[in-house]
């Protein structure tokens, strides 16, 4: 049934369970509305014949409201559509929360190509190679305009914005090669901004890793890499990881916290906010700080930004001793643990 409808509707293959679940909801909505429209059409045809004007007989008698029929009909229709919504909302939530331990891949979009970097530092332009059956989290940003990462076989589409960091995730369970497209008009060669998703079985993936000299990197390694990036880019000259106040806000307990900006508005320090703070530090100044931070736009690559954000996220509930003990800085207001 699934396969019949998929072919009839000319849908691409389903390379993940999420794609199949989404299609099933799609099919249920289509079949129900099709049946409903057919029933209404058949009933209208029947009434046209049944109540046609015959000779000089008077017109159709006045209709009377019958709540006993209409009430349950309205309630059933409402319940049906609410059921669609409940199923769809659950799928929406699942599609936006990557499981812990997912494999991270950094995606950089630019006119007109997709670049993939893995947490071990290796990169490729055009081929995203992943193992089947394992969650993969994409950490995406754009170098120029808005693009949209689109894999029809996964029913996955996510806008990718310059200066921001957005994520999407999937578990591909069928080895094969699938199209990656751009689904946001982004200039002359938009239609040629394509890449390939290569899903390999566990054995083939292991063979590919050793052949290419890549290593398998998971979340903890990313945090370690973020710490290295912070040290190398000298973030610790202004930020601490243990809650001590300094030139800039401490990173301990920063992630997910509400911040009050200089103009009085409040924002949550999430991945998008942190990324923007690195790229346009003066765009959303937290009250009480001087606009001293330089922009890292074009300095940090997407992999480094992702690793830094992961590192800051890891400091959400715990601090980490800084390399040096810093004297308090006048004017800093963000001291202490949250
Ligand atoms: Cu990138 Cu369209």
Boltz pocket constraint, residues with backbone or C-beta under 6 A from the ligand:
constraints:
  - pocket:
      binder: B
      contacts: [[A, 109], [A, 110], [A, 112], [A, 146], [A, 147], [A, 148], [A, 182], [A, 183], [A, 184], [A, 185], [A, 186], [A, 187], [A, 190], [A, 191], [A, 193]]
      max_distance: 6.0
